[in-house]
């Protein structure tokens, strides 16, 4: 079983946000110790082009919190974007002495480079056990979580820079209608009116595109009609 958590976040001091408004991030931190193996995946090209000390702090923090029964590995993605491969060796050297990690992998998710080695390692570590839940049944809580992740993924595809990371994303309403379809209402809450305008786009074009793409994917996942409603509003406390 693979569990893909939301991106983990830490403050400038190198520790998780205690009052992080993003419930999905809180959930990721809460359950991160429950898995047999943890893959810490990060963008090595971005790390070389725009170094962020928080990345190092996060990786160190996870290493220091290592569990005796859990293996942890570092996975450096997007190596295909690095022109000088000597830079990859520099990054490997930078991370090789960090605590808590068994080994590291360099991969390109787009090109497939290094992925075979990673899969082979994961297969060697796999433990056979009974299903904890019936694998053909999708619970309502899982469906709600999936709906949030799908919408957020589409938002990230259309909104770049730092804006997505200051936006609060909430599930406001979830109803199964008489015809078996789902009504799903989600809100994006931005700190500033200017950020709201960027997300909404001209005449609602951007949020409309996000909604259409997310709705189509949710229909495919849930095998039923989905009525997805997205709203973007400004946080009155911060945006007034």
N, C-alpha and C positions, 0 to 999 in steps of 0.2 A: 504494500500500500504506500502510495506517495501522497504526502500532504504538502501542498504549496501554500505557505503562509503569506500574508501581506508583507510588504517590505518593512523590516524593523527600523525603528527610529530611536535616536538618542539625542540628548541635549548637548550643548556645547561643552559641558563638564565631563561628558563621556558616560553618562548613565541614562537609563530609560526615563522618558517623561512620566512623572508620577500622575499627572492630571491630563494625559493625552486624550483629546476629545475623540480620537478615532478608535471606536470600539474594536475594530478588526485588528489594529496594532496591539491593543491591550490583550486581546485573545491570543495573538501570536506569542507574546512574551509569557503569557500564563502557561501555555502548553508546550513550550519549546523543549522542556526537559523530558517529555513523555515518549519520545521516539527512540528507536534503536540506533539510528544514525542521523546525524544532522549535516546537511550540505550548506555551507555558507557560500552563497553565490554573489559575485560582484563583477562590475564592469571594469576590466583591467585597462581598457582604452581610455575610459573617462578618468580613471585613477592616474594614468600617466599624463593626460592632457590637462586635467583640472584637479590636482590633488586636493583631497578633503581630509583633514585630520580626523574628522568624525568617523571615517571608514576604519582607520587604524584603531581608534578607541573602541568602536563597536566589535571589531574582530577580537581585540584583546579582552574585552569584557566577556564575550562568549567563551573564550578560551579559559579565562579564570573561573567561569561558572561551570566548568566541565563536570560531567557526571561519570562515576566509575564504570557504569554499565552502558554508557553511550559513546559511540565513536563519532568523531567530528572531522570533517575534511573541508579544505578550502577549494573552491572551484572558480578559477579566473576565466570569465567569459569574454567573448568578442576579440579573441587574439587575432582574427583575420584583419582587424582594423589597425593593428600595430605594424607600421612599415619596417621599423628596425627591430628585428627579433632579439637583439641584444638587450633591448629595454625589458623584455619579458624576464630575462635572467636577473635583471636588477630587482624587479618586483618579487621574484621568487626568493632572492636573497633577503629582501626586506621582511618577508613574512616567515622565513624558514625557522626562526628561533622563537616564534610566538608560542605561548603555552596552549595545551589542550587539543592540538590538531595532529591527527595521525599522518596525513600526507596532503598534498595538493595536486590539482589537475588544471591543465590549461586547455580550454576548449573553445570552439566556435559553434554556438548553437545554430547559426545561419548556415555555415558551410559543413558542419558535421565533424570538423577536425577535433580529434581527441575524445570524441563522445563514446567511441567504441571501448576505449580503455576505461572510461568512467563506468559504463554499463557493466563491463566485465567485473570491475571491483565491487559494484553494488550487488551483482549476482552472487559473488563469493561471500558477501556478508549477510545475505538474505536468510531469514529464519522462517521455517515452515510452521504455521500455527493455524488454528481455527479462525474463521471470520468472526470478528467481534460483533458485526451486524450483518443482517441479510444484505448481500452486496447488490441485489436487484431492486432494493427498496430505497427510495429517496425520501427522507423525512422532511417535514415542513421546515424545521430549523435549517437543515442543509439547503433547502430550496431558497429560503430567505437569504442565507449567506451567499449562495451562488448568484442570486439576482443582484446583490450589491457588488460582488466582484466583477461580474460581466459589465455592468454599467460603468464601474470605475475604470475597467480596462479600456472601454471605448472612449471614455473621457481623456485618459492618458494618451491615447492615439491622436487626439485632436488638440489637446492643450499641453504645451510644453513649458520649459523654464521651471520656475519654482511655484507657480500658481497652484498646481494640483495638491501641493503639500500643505497649503494653508486653508484649503477648502474642507469644510465639514460635510460629511455625506451621511444622510440618515434614511432609514426605511420608515416611512410614515404610516403606510397602510398596506394591508395584505388581505385580500378577500378571494375566496373561491366562489364564483358565481354559479347560478343554477344550471347553466349550460355546460359547466365543467371548466370554463375558462378562468383565468386568474386576473384580478385587478391589482396592480402593484404601483404604489405611489412612493416616489423617493424625492428627497429635497437635497439640493446643494446649497450650503450656506457659506457665503464669502465674507471676509472681513471688511472689504471696501467695495463701493459701487463700481469702480473701474474694473475690478476683477470679475464682478458679475457680468459686466458688459462684454468682456472678453469671452467668458464661458457661453453666454447667450448667443453672441455673434450678431451680425447684421440681420435685422428682421427675424431673429430667432433661428437663423440658419444653422449655427453650430450645435446648439443644444438639440435642435431638431434632428440633425444628422446622427448625433450620439444616440438619441432615443430610437431612431429607426434601426440602426445597426444592432443595438443591444436587444431590442424587441425581437428581431429576427433570430438572433442567437438563442435567446431564452425560449422561444417557441420550439426551436430545434432540440434543446436540452430537455425541456419539460414535456415535449410531445403533446402540447395543447396550445390553444390560443392564449395569448398574453396581452393584456391592455396595460401598457407601461406609461405611466404619467411622471414626467420629470419637471420639477420646478426649481428655479434658482432665485434665491433671495439674499439680502444683505443682513448680516447680524446687526440687529438694532443697537446692541450694547457697544459694539466696536465700530460700526459703520455710521452711527449718528453724528 
